[in-house]
């Protein structure tokens, strides 16, 4: 399954970009990042079907890493070819984007900068795929 992060804002050369790259290199699944301007631009249509869309949103579910991995594993096993992860700009997502998403996820109740959220998502994607591969690194307690 292709893991596709679609993020508002350019990450450029930054410590956050280095973290995203570090985790991207570790992920054994297909991986893609699409950057859009803070405002405007069109979210690309899924390149493969069937697909799922996850919006990173403060109103979303707070999942453990194992719960997140289980969702991705179930989608993969059900034949989902692409999961798209939407990261909004400073104002987040509009109501239509939230309503059309298959899942809303939050990284806690705090507000995170979109560049840091991208790095955190990359880490969680690596962790989830590691859990699904049976890698012994993950600990949840």
Secondary structure by P-SEA (a helix, b strand, c coil): ccbbbbbcccccccaaaaaaaaaaaacccbbbbbbbccccccccccccccbbbbbbccccccccaaaaaaaaaaaaaacccbbbbbbbccccccaaaaaaccbbbbcccccccaaaaaaaaaaaaaaaaaaaacccccccc
